[in-house]
Amino acid sequence: MTKTTPSLSTAIERRKQIEAVCLRLLARREHSRRELLDKLALRGFNRDEAEPVIAELTERDWQNDARYTESYVRQRIQTGYGPVRIRYELQQRGINDADLDEQAVAQGGWQNLLLDVYLRKYDDEKSLTQNEWLKRSRFLQQRGFSGEMIKRLCAELKIKLRKF
């Protein structure tokens, strides 16, 4: 009976440590469940210890993947990233079922965001060489906008491609 008491107190102490780390992280910003698990793993806690603590925090609504997703998507849209990139980044953080279009509509739509990103980076030149347009297209694709969206932008801006 003496042997189980120290082990039980050690488990309780570990649980308190895990909760303290999670609360410190969540006090700074929202985190997804996977992010918390990964950060705890870096601090030497195994997933079996961390899962019940995070489940309890989720139950108390201190950790919420939906709230995290909304916050993350809003922040990425405001910094000029498109749906392809945002969806990929969310998947890396353990979020697979995000409704990005709802957030984008609140911000004016993906096409308006694409236009804003383009005009912030480039002037409104109507005649471009093909190489210059390809360079600009690659930039927009790296920002997470689809090829179809970029084609619509070209048509909207009435950009004429000229050969050198």
N, C-alpha and C positions, 0 to 999 in steps of 0.2 A: 504494500500500500504506500510505502514511503517513496518507492521508485516512480509511481504514476503521478504523484503530486508535483514534483519538479517538472516533469514532461508536460503536464497540463498547464502549469504556470508559464512555461516557455512558449507553448502554443498560444496562450492568451496574450502574452507579451508580443509575440510576432504579429498576431492579428491587430493589436493596437498600433504597432509600428506601420503596418501596411495601411491601415486606415488613416494614420497621421500623414503619411506620404501622399496618399490619394487626396486628402482634403487640402493639403498645401498646393498640389498641382491644380485642383479644381478651383481653388480660390483665385488663381491667376487668370485662368481662362477655361472655357469648356474643353473637355477631352472626350474622345470616343472611347468606348470600352477597350478596343484593341490598343489604342495609344497608352491607356493606363496600364494594361497588362505588359506591354513592351517596356515601359519606363520602370515598372516594378521589377521586371526581369533584369534590367541593367543594374538595379540596386541589389540584386542577389536574392530576390523572393521568387519562389517557383509559382507557376500558374495555379497549381492545386491549392496553394495557400491564398492566393490573391482572388480567385474566382468568387468564393463566397462573400468576401468583403465587398467587392465591386457590385455583386448582385444585391447586397444590402443597401449600398449607396444608391443604386438604381431604383430600388424599391422606395427609398426615401425621397427620390427625385433630385438627388444631389448630382447624379450623373445621368445624362439623358442623351442618347444618340440622336434623337430627332432635333433637340435643341442645339446640339453640337453641329449637326448638318446644316441647319438654317443659318447659324452664325458663320460657319465656314464658307458656305456658298455666297452669302451676302458680302463677306469680306473679299473673296476672290473676284466676284463680279465688279466690286468697286475698284479693284486694282487692275481691271481690264483683261481678265482671263475668260476664255470661252468654254462652252459646254463639254467639249471633248476632254480638255485638260482637267477641268474641275471633276468630272466623273472619274477619270483615272486616279486623281489624287485622293478622292474619297474612297475608292476601292482599296488603295494602299493603306488607308486608315481604318478599314473594316466596315465601311458603309457601302452597301450594294444597291439599295433601293431608294435613292434620292430622287425627288421630283424637282429637277433643276428649272424647268420651264415656269413653274409657279413663281419662283424667286426672280427669274429674268423678266417676267411680265411686270412685276412690281418695280423693276429698275428700268423699264422702258422697252424691253425686248432684246433678243440676241442681236438682231440686225442693227439696231441703234447703238448697242454697245460696240459692235464691230466697227461701225462708222466712227464712233468717238475715239476708239483706240487708233484707228488708221489716221484720223486727222490730227491727233495729238503727236503722232510720230512723224508724219509726212505732210508736205504741203499739198494743196489741192491741184496739183499739176494734172492737166488733162491728157497730155501726150507723153507717153513713156516708152522707152525701149523695152523690148521683150525681156532682156536680162534684168532691167530695173524692176519690172513688174513681178518677175519670178522671185527676185530677192524680197520684195515686199510681201508677196504671197507666202513665202517660207516663214517670214516673221510672224504673220498672222496665224499660220498653221501651228507654229510653235506656241503661240498664245492659246491654242485650243479651239480654233474656229475651223469648221469643216470646209472642204473644197467647194461645196455647193454654196455655202454662205459667202465665200470669197468671190465666187463668180457673180453672185447677185450684187455684191458691193461694186464690182467692176462695172456692171451694167448700170447701177444706180448713179455712180459717179461719171458714167459715160467716158471711161478712160479708153483712149485709142492707143493701140499698140503699134509701134512703128519698128520696122527692121532697121538695123544700123546700116 
